[in-house]
Amino acid sequence: MSKGSALPVETIAMIILILLVLVILAIAFREQIAGLFGSFGGLVSQTGESANTINIDSLG
């Protein structure tokens, strides 16, 4: 009797449970997560602007 590549039921249940917990946490903290990504995006755009300013200053 070969099972092939079938996962045990317990493993599938644990994966589903972990995914469910992650989804619940993402829903519960979606405002904080959005704020985190918003501030990260602002940091990246400010870094890009600083690099552009440095390049323009060095050319002039």
BALOBA-1460 file (C-alpha; in Angstrom, 3 decimals):
// residues 60
<rec num="1" residu="m" x="0.000" y="0.000" z="0.000"/>
<rec num="2" residu="s" x="1.742" y="3.141" z="-1.175"/>
<rec num="3" residu="k" x="0.353" y="6.501" z="-0.166"/>
<rec num="4" residu="g" x="2.303" y="8.371" z="-2.836"/>
<rec num="5" residu="s" x="2.816" y="12.030" z="-2.003"/>
<rec num="6" residu="a" x="-0.406" y="12.415" z="-0.001"/>
<rec num="7" residu="l" x="0.001" y="14.421" z="3.186"/>
<rec num="8" residu="p" x="-1.367" y="13.061" z="6.452"/>
<rec num="9" residu="v" x="-4.678" y="14.517" z="7.570"/>
<rec num="10" residu="e" x="-3.038" y="16.036" z="10.645"/>
<rec num="11" residu="t" x="-0.569" y="17.986" z="8.512"/>
<rec num="12" residu="i" x="-3.334" y="19.357" z="6.295"/>
<rec num="13" residu="a" x="-5.373" y="20.317" z="9.370"/>
<rec num="14" residu="m" x="-2.396" y="22.142" z="10.915"/>
<rec num="15" residu="i" x="-1.716" y="24.051" z="7.683"/>
<rec num="16" residu="i" x="-5.363" y="25.124" z="7.477"/>
<rec num="17" residu="l" x="-5.334" y="26.149" z="11.145"/>
<rec num="18" residu="i" x="-2.146" y="28.203" z="10.755"/>
<rec num="19" residu="l" x="-3.501" y="29.928" z="7.638"/>
<rec num="20" residu="l" x="-6.748" y="30.688" z="9.458"/>
<rec num="21" residu="v" x="-4.873" y="32.258" z="12.378"/>
<rec num="22" residu="l" x="-2.767" y="34.352" z="9.980"/>
<rec num="23" residu="v" x="-5.886" y="35.592" z="8.179"/>
<rec num="24" residu="i" x="-7.560" y="36.492" z="11.486"/>
<rec num="25" residu="l" x="-4.449" y="38.377" z="12.636"/>
<rec num="26" residu="a" x="-4.218" y="40.205" z="9.303"/>
<rec num="27" residu="i" x="-7.856" y="41.277" z="9.592"/>
<rec num="28" residu="a" x="-7.444" y="42.329" z="13.227"/>
<rec num="29" residu="f" x="-4.313" y="44.401" z="12.582"/>
<rec num="30" residu="r" x="-5.043" y="45.614" z="9.035"/>
<rec num="31" residu="e" x="-4.854" y="49.289" z="10.035"/>
<rec num="32" residu="q" x="-1.463" y="48.849" z="11.658"/>
<rec num="33" residu="i" x="-0.239" y="46.801" z="8.692"/>
<rec num="34" residu="a" x="-1.484" y="49.456" z="6.261"/>
<rec num="35" residu="g" x="0.256" y="52.151" z="8.294"/>
<rec num="36" residu="l" x="3.463" y="50.140" z="8.332"/>
<rec num="37" residu="f" x="3.444" y="49.673" z="4.567"/>
<rec num="38" residu="g" x="2.461" y="53.316" z="4.088"/>
<rec num="39" residu="s" x="5.396" y="54.552" z="6.136"/>
<rec num="40" residu="f" x="7.703" y="52.089" z="4.378"/>
<rec num="41" residu="g" x="6.497" y="53.360" z="0.990"/>
<rec num="42" residu="g" x="7.084" y="56.931" z="2.113"/>
<rec num="43" residu="l" x="10.585" y="56.034" z="3.245"/>
<rec num="44" residu="v" x="11.380" y="54.454" z="-0.120"/>
<rec num="45" residu="s" x="10.030" y="57.445" z="-2.056"/>
<rec num="46" residu="q" x="12.013" y="59.874" z="0.141"/>
<rec num="47" residu="t" x="15.163" y="57.839" z="-0.452"/>
<rec num="48" residu="g" x="14.561" y="58.007" z="-4.202"/>
<rec num="49" residu="e" x="14.064" y="61.766" z="-4.036"/>
<rec num="50" residu="s" x="17.275" y="62.170" z="-2.054"/>
<rec num="51" residu="a" x="19.198" y="60.137" z="-4.632"/>
<rec num="52" residu="n" x="17.772" y="62.248" z="-7.454"/>
<rec num="53" residu="t" x="18.714" y="65.456" z="-5.640"/>
<rec num="54" residu="i" x="22.272" y="64.229" z="-5.109"/>
<rec num="55" residu="n" x="22.623" y="63.306" z="-8.790"/>
<rec num="56" residu="i" x="21.285" y="66.675" z="-9.938"/>
<rec num="57" residu="d" x="23.559" y="68.561" z="-7.527"/>
<rec num="58" residu="s" x="26.635" y="66.641" z="-8.647"/>
<rec num="59" residu="l" x="25.870" y="67.376" z="-12.312"/>
<rec num="60" residu="g" x="25.447" y="71.102" z="-11.717"/>
